[in-house]
Amino acid sequence: MNEYYGELCTQIYEKNKSIADEKELEFFLSFVTDKKMKVLEPMCGNGRMLIPFMEKGIDIEGFDISEEMLRVCKLKGQNLNLNPNIYFGKIEEFKNGKNYDLILIPFGSFSLLPDELAKESLTNMKTLLKENGKLLLTVMTNTGSVKEIPDWIETNRHYLDSNEIIEYKKVNYDRSSKMLNTKLKYQLVKDRQIEESEIMDFPIRLYESGEFENILKTNGFNEIILHEVIDGYGEGSSFHVFECRT
């Protein structure tokens, strides 16, 4: 069955991406100029950004549509004597009666949304921002080097405690929708027998140069600054962040 970050997928994600990289974390932390600021992280996942923010004493809340990711986030916080204020919710409709000084969506998570949901989500984020509040988000861009994988290939083997989890992948690119459709399969193997299997659909909207800035403006974000974070995901890597105001 298809799942959105099920148990096996979440275990691998937590193993590889438990806490945000130092440069990435520093960049997003730099926008919290006052400890009285209220921060929201939609699509917060396992708390790779939210938990370090909490450790700095920042008033941050988050939400996600993966119950398993939220469970891991909660547990990780509790292990640090923290109590993450996180919710189950969809980005296009989340409401909790509060407004925020800063909303951040790091790591390209926003690219998981197809065009119509992206527009609805931007509209909803505007309603959650305080006057003069900021939205920070990253998206995935088309680098022109999309590699399609039509059939399942094994991509990795992970060893967690006494378990072996085998990872498979296949990929196709839909040029009309500009969606890179990736399927990930995880198999839990014990004594050479498959004990459990998960398949995750991982569609990624790839934006052309300048395309997302136009979408932001069309949806009411008129003040936009594009930042480049050098070595953001480790040495030799970089990514861009949109800083947006209405």
Residue pairs with C-beta under 8 A, 6 or more apart in sequence:
1 198
1 199
2 199
2 200
2 201
3 9
3 198
3 199
3 200
4 65
4 66
4 200
4 201
5 13
5 45
5 66
5 68
5 69
5 200
6 68
6 186
6 198
6 200
7 68
7 196
7 198
8 165
8 186
8 187
8 188
8 196
8 198
9 68
9 184
9 186
9 198
9 200
10 46
10 66
10 68
10 69
10 72
11 158
11 160
11 165
12 158
12 165
12 167
12 186
13 45
13 46
13 69
14 46
14 72
15 158
15 160
17 46
17 48
18 46
18 48
18 76
19 25
19 48
19 51
19 52
20 28
20 48
20 49
20 52
20 106
20 107
21 232
21 233
21 234
23 229
23 230
23 231
23 232
23 233
24 106
24 107
24 229
24 232
24 233
24 239
25 49
25 52
27 227
27 229
27 232
27 241
28 49
28 53
28 104
28 106
28 136
29 52
29 53
29 56
29 58
31 102
31 104
31 134
31 136
31 243
32 39
32 53
32 56
32 58
32 102
34 101
35 57
35 58
35 59
36 59
37 58
37 59
37 101
37 102
38 59
38 60
38 61
38 98
38 99
38 100
38 101
38 102
38 130
39 53
39 58
39 59
39 60
39 61
39 100
39 101
39 102
39 103
39 104
40 60
40 61
40 62
40 63
40 98
40 100
40 102
40 103
40 104
40 128
41 49
41 50
41 53
41 60
41 61
41 62
41 63
41 103
41 104
41 105
41 106
42 62
42 63
42 64
42 91
42 94
42 103
42 105
42 109
42 121
42 125
43 63
43 64
43 65
43 91
43 105
43 109
43 110
43 112
44 50
44 62
44 63
44 64
44 69
44 70
44 73
44 86
45 64
45 66
45 69
45 73
45 109
46 69
46 72
46 73
46 76
47 62
47 72
47 73
47 76
47 77
47 84
47 86
48 107
49 104
49 106
49 107
50 60
50 62
50 73
50 84
50 86
51 73
51 76
51 77
51 80
51 82
51 84
53 60
54 60
54 77
54 80
54 82
54 84
55 80
55 82
60 85
61 85
61 86
61 87
61 96
61 98
62 73
62 84
62 85
62 86
62 87
63 86
63 87
63 88
63 89
63 91
63 94
64 70
64 73
64 86
64 88
64 89
65 88
65 89
65 90
67 88
70 86
70 88
73 84
73 86
74 84
74 86
77 83
77 84
87 94
87 96
91 113
91 117
91 121
91 124
91 125
92 113
92 117
92 120
92 121
92 124
93 120
93 124
94 124
94 128
95 124
95 127
95 128
98 128
99 128
99 129
99 130
99 133
100 128
100 129
100 130
100 133
101 129
101 130
101 133
101 134
102 133
102 134
102 135
102 136
103 125
103 128
103 129
103 133
103 134
103 135
103 136
104 135
104 136
104 137
105 135
105 136
105 137
105 138
106 136
106 137
106 138
106 241
107 138
108 138
108 139
108 140
108 204
108 239
109 138
110 118
110 121
110 137
110 138
110 139
111 139
111 140
111 204
111 205
111 206
111 207
112 202
112 203
112 204
112 205
113 121
113 205
114 177
114 179
114 203
114 205
115 177
115 205
118 205
118 215
119 215
119 219
122 215
122 216
122 219
122 220
122 221
123 219
123 220
125 135
126 219
126 220
126 221
126 246
129 135
129 246
132 245
133 245
134 243
134 244
134 245
135 221
135 242
135 243
135 244
135 245
136 241
136 242
136 243
136 244
137 241
137 242
137 244
138 239
138 240
138 241
138 242
139 205
139 207
139 212
139 242
140 180
140 204
140 205
140 206
140 207
141 206
141 207
141 208
141 209
141 212
141 240
142 178
142 206
142 207
142 208
146 173
146 180
146 206
147 171
148 171
148 172
148 173
149 169
149 170
149 171
149 172
150 170
150 172
151 170
152 168
152 169
152 170
152 185
153 168
153 169
153 170
154 166
154 167
154 168
155 167
155 168
155 169
156 166
156 167
157 164
157 165
157 166
157 167
158 164
158 165
158 166
158 167
159 165
162 190
163 188
163 189
163 190
164 188
164 189
164 190
165 186
165 187
165 188
165 189
166 186
166 187
166 189
167 184
167 185
167 186
168 184
168 185
168 186
168 187
169 182
169 183
169 184
169 185
170 182
170 183
171 180
171 181
171 182
171 183
172 181
173 179
173 180
173 181
173 206
174 181
177 205
178 205
178 206
178 207
178 208
179 203
179 204
179 205
179 206
180 203
180 204
180 205
180 206
181 201
181 202
181 203
181 204
182 201
182 202
182 203
182 204
183 199
183 200
183 201
183 202
184 199
184 200
184 202
185 197
185 198
185 199
185 200
186 197
186 198
186 199
186 200
187 194
187 196
187 197
188 194
188 195
188 196
188 197
189 195
212 242
213 224
213 226
213 242
216 224
216 242
216 244
217 224
220 246
221 244
221 245
221 246
222 245
222 246
223 244
223 245
223 246
224 242
224 243
224 244
224 245
225 242
225 243
226 240
226 241
226 242
226 243
227 240
227 241
227 242
227 243
228 238
228 239
228 240
229 238
229 239
229 240
229 241
230 238
231 237
231 238
232 238
232 239
233 239
